[in-house]
Amino acid sequence: MASGNKVIHKELTHIIHPIPPFYRPDSRILILGSFPSVKSRESRFFYGHPQNRFWKLIVLLFQEEKLPETIEEKAALLDRHHIAAWDSIHECDIYGSSDSSIRNVVPNDFSGILGGTRIERIYTNGKKSHEIYVKYCLPQTGREDICLPSTSPANAAWSLERLAEEWKQILEFT
């Protein structure tokens, strides 16, 4: 990246996914991100960045009364609605939380989660997760995904209401 006459090099860091998959035997849908953000890695659970709209969206779709704050509350919310959560990538080189910087992808192994649940549909949260899933995971799982618009704050063109309109299809399987 050039800044004036200076060239700025962003350092990629090799990271192994630090968050285990979340699922229960009665999980019916699997929602996959690409790779956890810096904030998610720090919080040790999915969608940890306060500006990510995932939790607000799930609360809206399921008409829940309270936005979950703790890992326990988030897990209980997913559990109540038979939602499993994980990411397409097991390890990669990445700069911060930038999906566009992702290199040297090693996909997650989905045999345990798919073999130990009643997953009927796999949804990818955003285009990058979908691209990674199709390229690296689909050959392993043999199961197509449905790409939903990203809940990331980087997807600012989509309002929460517009996201809900697209995401409401998950209600059919929960």
C-alpha positions in Angstrom: 0.0 0.0 0.0 1.4 3.4 -0.9 1.1 6.4 1.2 2.7 9.5 -0.4 6.2 8.3 -1.3 6.3 5.7 1.4 5.4 2.1 0.9 3.6 0.5 3.8 3.8 -3.3 4.2 1.1 -4.9 6.3 2.4 -8.0 8.1 0.3 -11.1 7.8 0.1 -13.3 10.9 -0.4 -17.0 10.8 -3.2 -17.9 13.1 -4.9 -21.1 14.1 -8.6 -20.8 14.8 -8.8 -20.4 18.6 -12.6 -20.9 19.0 -14.1 -24.4 19.1 -17.3 -25.0 17.0 -20.5 -24.4 18.8 -23.2 -27.1 18.3 -25.5 -29.4 20.0 -26.8 -32.8 18.8 -30.2 -31.1 17.9 -28.6 -28.3 15.9 -30.4 -27.9 12.6 -28.6 -25.1 10.9 -24.9 -24.3 10.7 -23.9 -20.6 10.2 -20.3 -20.2 9.0 -18.2 -17.1 9.1 -14.8 -17.0 7.3 -12.4 -16.5 10.2 -12.9 -14.9 13.6 -12.1 -11.2 13.9 -9.5 -9.8 16.3 -12.3 -9.0 18.7 -13.8 -12.4 18.4 -10.4 -14.0 19.0 -10.0 -11.9 22.1 -13.5 -12.6 23.4 -13.1 -16.4 22.5 -16.6 -16.6 20.9 -18.2 -15.8 17.5 -19.1 -12.3 16.4 -17.3 -10.6 19.2 -16.9 -7.2 17.6 -19.6 -4.9 19.1 -20.3 -3.4 15.6 -21.0 -6.8 14.1 -24.8 -7.1 13.7 -25.0 -10.9 14.0 -26.4 -10.9 17.6 -28.8 -8.0 16.9 -30.0 -9.8 13.8 -30.6 -13.1 15.6 -32.5 -11.3 18.4 -34.6 -9.5 15.8 -35.4 -12.7 13.8 -36.4 -14.8 16.8 -38.1 -11.9 18.6 -36.0 -12.3 21.6 -36.3 -9.8 24.4 -32.6 -9.2 25.3 -29.4 -8.8 23.4 -26.9 -11.5 24.7 -23.8 -10.1 26.3 -21.9 -13.0 27.8 -20.7 -16.1 26.0 -23.1 -18.1 28.1 -26.0 -15.9 27.0 -24.9 -16.1 23.3 -24.6 -19.9 23.5 -28.0 -20.2 25.1 -29.5 -18.1 22.3 -28.0 -20.3 19.7 -29.0 -23.4 21.6 -32.7 -22.3 21.9 -32.9 -22.0 18.2 -30.9 -25.0 17.2 -28.1 -23.0 15.6 -24.6 -24.2 15.2 -21.8 -21.7 14.6 -18.3 -22.0 13.3 -16.0 -20.7 10.5 -14.9 -22.1 7.2 -11.2 -21.6 8.0 -9.1 -23.6 10.5 -5.9 -21.6 10.0 -4.6 -18.9 7.7 -2.3 -16.0 7.3 -4.3 -12.8 8.0 -3.8 -9.1 8.7 -5.9 -8.1 11.7 -9.5 -8.9 10.8 -9.3 -8.3 7.1 -11.0 -11.0 5.1 -9.4 -9.6 1.9 -5.9 -10.3 3.4 -6.5 -14.0 4.0 -3.9 -16.3 2.5 -2.7 -19.9 2.9 -6.1 -21.2 4.0 -6.5 -24.6 5.8 -10.2 -25.3 6.0 -12.0 -26.6 9.1 -12.9 -30.3 9.2 -16.7 -30.5 9.4 -17.0 -34.3 9.9 -17.6 -34.0 13.6 -20.1 -31.3 13.5 -22.0 -32.7 10.6 -21.8 -36.3 11.9 -22.9 -35.3 15.4 -25.9 -33.1 14.6 -29.1 -32.9 12.6 -27.8 -30.0 10.4 -30.3 -29.6 7.5 -28.8 -26.4 6.0 -25.4 -24.7 5.9 -25.4 -20.9 5.6 -22.4 -18.8 5.0 -22.2 -15.3 6.6 -20.9 -13.2 3.7 -19.2 -13.6 0.4 -15.7 -14.5 1.7 -17.0 -17.3 3.9 -19.0 -18.6 0.9 -15.9 -18.4 -1.4 -13.8 -20.3 1.1 -16.5 -22.8 1.8 -17.1 -23.6 -1.9 -13.3 -23.8 -2.7 -12.1 -25.8 0.3 -15.0 -27.2 2.3 -17.7 -28.3 -0.2 -15.4 -31.0 -1.7 -15.1 -32.4 1.9 -18.8 -32.1 2.9 -20.6 -32.6 -0.3 -23.2 -30.2 1.0 -24.1 -26.9 -0.7 -24.3 -23.7 1.3 -26.6 -20.7 1.0 -24.7 -17.4 1.0 -26.3 -14.7 3.2 -25.2 -11.1 3.3 -22.5 -10.4 5.8 -23.4 -9.1 9.2 -19.9 -7.4 9.4 -19.8 -3.7 10.0 -17.8 -3.5 6.7 -21.1 -4.4 4.9 -22.5 -1.0 5.8 -24.7 -0.8 2.6 -27.0 -3.3 4.3 -29.2 -2.0 7.1 -30.3 -4.4 9.9 -33.8 -4.5 8.4 -32.5 -5.4 5.0 -30.3 -8.1 6.5 -33.3 -9.5 8.4 -35.3 -9.7 5.1 -32.6 -11.9 3.6 -31.7 -13.8 6.7 -35.3 -14.7 7.6 -35.0 -17.9 5.5 -33.1 -19.5 8.4 -36.3 -19.5 10.4 -37.6 -22.4 8.3 -35.1 -24.8 9.8 -34.8 -23.7 13.4 
